[in-house]
């Protein structure tokens, strides 16, 4: 059994579509184990200072379910649960952690996290939505490739050029807040440095140290965002009668080019200078005065763009991600909350000096560890998952004695919307990580059909459009493009066109993991009913209960997808078991990741189970309606 289990873990990880891309960067297991041991030593010191004993660790079934939900965002399958629970191996928890972090489930769950943090949304402009595709692809690929967090952030903040260019989807970070560069700056500072400057956009903040001048000096780094060739597009379109132009065939081409190509570009690299607003009210500047870029904390940087060198976004990215204590701590605090359930300090996106945390030694160790691991968030989470601290059972007495929740076992909390959905998908499919993925394509799509297949890609077309510097040439180009779009291009055969049609980019349809569906899901969808973020504000997801959730469980998606679905994977338990007791045990494995207690088994065998499918469906329905199913322990 032991070797079958090990083989299943290894094969399951290697067979995952993105496993080869998502593996860690050669950190030896002993390095990660030692780091986990050091974390536990610091946590044990917290308990010693409180004259308390360190909490006990949870049993195998709790560890199994907790690990799956935290690392991969779903419950284990029946096969995964039975494989883990039915062996006696001292190293199986570490083996399970390795398996989880190598799986595509990790990529999927982490992708949800980054999507939410960056408020990344699928587009819907003119029914095409193409201008968001490179950004969503960039995030997904970055997570799959396990790009170091500092490099990922640097790419976002220093982005420039055409988003359709290979690997340049980071431009979408600024496009997400196009027309709101000052709000984008506030969000950037909150996400990556834990400093809240939104109030300082209008006045000296009464709640923290930031002044209005601080805000505008920072804003100067990213000021000057503009679309490439927008002026040429505007001049070229002025030649036409505006009354009927937009509805004409040529007009539709023009606006398609604007919405799907120009919109997805970012010219320049930052002005390094910005004009104070006309209502500026403080003595350190005058209304309308030009001020240069300057950082307010950390290693101070004054932008060289004050001398028009054109590098201010790059300088801003360098300052933020290289040797910045704020950047390091906020990343550590986010990952600690993600794994342990509670951050080191509240709120999770606020910078706190190490000496003001519960354990300055632990805080300093964790930030050094992140740097030593080259900002590899997967390796960092691996360390945390290997700790005894992650395995702690909740200890109310320690909490009452003043030990923060961050070090005292995970608090009981309802699954997130994505965890709920992905757990339903697991019970339906049995192979949740092998379901349909988001589609990305280099083909050009116009009015939902592929055009110029085999002749041009979106990147090639975008480069051509951006290279035109004369309005007359632009008009001629658009007219020629209109004719080509009409017949779809002649260089590709029917087979190539059909393949392009089938690879239409966008979210997956039907049963798929939350990361592959429309982001966010439409109103009324199960994900939204259970509190999925609307991606308008950072951290706008919720786990609050409501009546709609009760209906979803009683007679909505839970009933339709799982309970009444006789082909659902959960019912494989009936084939796996040879006796009624075995079948009950495997259903418990599939839904609650544990065996039924002796009392539960006696009650079920005496009063409920008679061998009929209907009785097993009732058992599935009852178990899925329990808090034990819906909550993470």
Secondary structure, DSSP 8 states (H G I E B T S, - for coil): -HHHHHHHHHHHHHTSTTHHHH------HHHHHHHHHHHHHHHHHHHHHTT-----B--HHHHHHHHHHHHHSS---HHHHHHHHT---TTHHHHHHHHHHHSHHHHHHHHHHHHHHHT-----GGGT-HHHHHHHHHHHHHHHTT--HHHHHHHHHT--EETTSTT-GGGHHHHTTTT-HHHHHHHHHHHHH----TGGGTS--SSSS--HHHHHHHHHHH---B-TTHHHHHHHHTTS-HHHHTTSHHHHHHHHHHHHTGGGEEBSS--SEEE--TT--STTS-TT-EEE-B-SSSS--B-GGGGT-S-HHHHHHHHHHSS-HHHHHHHHHHHHHHHHSS-SSSSTTS---GGGSS-HHHHHHHHHHHHHTTT-HHHHHHHHHHSHHHHB---HHHHHTT--GGGS----EE--HHHHHHHHHHHHHS-GGGS---B---SEEETTEEESTTT--HHHHHHHHHH---HHHHHHHHHHHHHHHHHT-SSS-HHHHHHHHHT--B---SS--GGGS-SS--TTSHHHHTT---SSSTT-------HHHHHHHHHSHIIIIIIT-TTSGGGHHHHH-SSHHHHHHHHHHHHHSS---HHHHHHHHHHT-SS-HHHHHHHHHHHHTSHHHHEE-
